Amino acid sequence: MTATIQHRYCYLASQSPRRAQLLGQIGVAIKPLLATKSENVERLEEELIGELPDAYVRRVTLAKLQAARQRLALRRLPEAPILVADTTVALGRRMLGKPADAADAAQTLRALSGRTHRVLTAVAVSCGRENLLEVNVSRVRFAPLSESMIRRYIDTGEPFGKAGSYAIQGTLAGWIEQRSGSHSGVMGLPLVEATRMLLRAKVAMALS
């Protein structure tokens, strides 16, 4: 893939160290564009009644991008593409978001035990006045998880702050029986889709 490069970096409007790591893996330089304490980012992630997982990740990701655009303008920062993403885990129509506490994490992990679920990650990139958006859907199946193993996993602290109460790159990886789709997408940033949009936005990367 080749592109005429106009931007040596992009803004990353995410606190996720995994997304920063994945962008670094493909040679994309980033500058953080994080919300202040006065911004209610959690409100953007609230589910609407009857909303399906695909519609949810699309809506939330575009809302995050709009908030980041406003943030950039208010701070009078130099113009450059902005990347945002959102991930949700779904069992059928049911979405399993970030756990509120240990009991919530345990309930989620019991639901995922021995079953196949979907991981949907939407990525959006600002490209001039246009918003680019793609959604990656991957499938993950866990082996049966015992109650003692679930408790030990929760004690590691890994489930907190993660959709579906787990990290595929963490210690629970040994209980994943099958995965189809994007490994990086399950981590929180599908690199094929992100690369495609960043090239369209003319952002420099290792193999551009």
N, C-alpha and C positions, 0 to 999 in steps of 0.2 A: 504494500500500500504506500502511495506517495501523496504528498500534499504540499501546497505552498504555505510555508509557515509564517504566521503573522504574530503569534503570541508565544512567548517563552515560558509561560506558566499559566495555570488556571487557578481560580479560587475554589477551595473545598469548603463547602458550608456543612460540615459534619465534624462531630467530635470523635468519630470512630477511628481508633488507631489502625484498625484493619484496612479501612478504605485508603488511608494515607499510605500504608505499607504496599497495598496492591498497585496504587498509582505510581509509587516509586519503582515497583518491579518493572513497569513498562517504560520507565524513564520520563515520567511526567513530573515536572516541578510544580509544587503547589504552594499557595499562600492561604492560611486559614481565614475564613470569613464566618466567625462564630457569633451566635446570638449573645446579647448581654442578658443580665439577670432580669431586666425589665421586660424582655420578650417572653411570652408564654408559649414556648415551642411545644410543650406537651399538649396544649390545646389543639394544635394542628393534627395530632395523631389520634384524636378521639374518633371512634367509630360512629357511623350513622346507622340508625335502625334499618335493618334489612340490607345493608350494603354488602356486596360480594367482594371477595379478596382482591380480584383484579381491579375492580373499580376503586377500591380503597387505596391500593398502593399508587395508582395513577393520580388520584385526587390529592393524596397527602404529599406526594413528591412534587407535583406542580405548585401546591401551596407553599412548600418549603422553598422552592425556587423563587417564587414571587416575593417571599419574605427576604430572601437573600439579595435579590435585586434591589429592594428598597433599602436594605442595610448598606449595600455598596454605595448607593446614591447619597444616603444620609452622611456617610463617613467621607464622602468625596474622594474615594479611592480611584486609582487608575482603572480604566476599562479593561476587562479581560473576561473570557468565558468563566462561568460559574458551574460547578458540578454539585449536584445533590442526589441523594438516593434514599430509598426506604425499603425495608424488608419486612415481610410478614410470613408467618407459618400458618398453613391452613390444613385442616382435616375436613374434607368436603367443603361446605359453606362456612364452617366455623373457623374463626381466626384466633390464633394463639399468640398473643403479643408478649411484651416484656412482663415478667412476673412482678406482682406487687410486693410479694414477700415469699418466705420459704414454703409456706403452705400452698401458695398459688403455683410456685415452681414445681412442687411435688405433684400436684394435680395435673399439670401440663405434661410432665414426664410420664406419668401413668397412662395418660391418654395416647402418647406417642409410642409406648412400649409395644413391640411386636407388630407395629402397623406402618404403613406407608403414608407419608404426608407430602404436601407440596411446599416448596419455598419459593415465594414470589418476591423478586427484587426489581423495583423500578428505578431507572436512572434517568435524570434529566440534565441537560446541558444548555446554558444560554448561548445562543449563537446570533450576535447582533440583537435585533428585536425579536427573533424567533426563539421559541422554546422547543428543543429536541427532546423526545421521550421514547424510551424503549423499556419493555418489561421482559425479564427472563423468568422462566418457570422451570424449576428442577424438582426431582422427586427423591426422597430419602426414606429408607426403611430401617428401623431399629430392630435389633434382636430384643427378645423379652428382657425387661429391666426389673430386677428384684427390688423390693422395698429397701433393703439394706444398701444396695448399690445406689439407689436414688438418693438416700440420705447422705451417703458419703460424697456423692457428686455435688449436692447442694452445699455441703460443708466446704467445698473448694472455693465457693463464691463465683464460679464460672457462669451459672445460669442467670445472674442478675444483670439487667441492662441489655438482654439479648432476646430477640423474638423467638418464641418456642422454647425458651429456657435452656438453650444449649448453644455451644460453639463447635462447629464441625472440625475446627483445627485444634480443639482442646482434648481433654482426657476422655471424653465420651466417644471419641472417634473409633475406639476399639469395639464398640457395640453397633456400629453401622454395618448392616448386612449388605445393603445395596444402595447405590446412588446413580441416578441418570440425570444428565444435564451439566450445568456449570458448577464446578467446585468453588470458583471464586464468587459465583452468584450466591451460593449458600453462605459464603463468608460475609456477603453484604455488598459486593460490587462485581457484577459480571463483566469481565474484562473485554470480551469480544464486543459487546454492545457499547461499553464505555469508550473503547478505542475508536470504533466507527464514528461515534458522535464527536469525540474530541478532534479527530482528523477533519471532520466536516467543519468544525469550529476553528480549524487551523491552529491547533495547539501543538507545540513541539513535543516529540516523544522519541524513544530510542530508535525505532525503526520507521520513522516517518520519512 
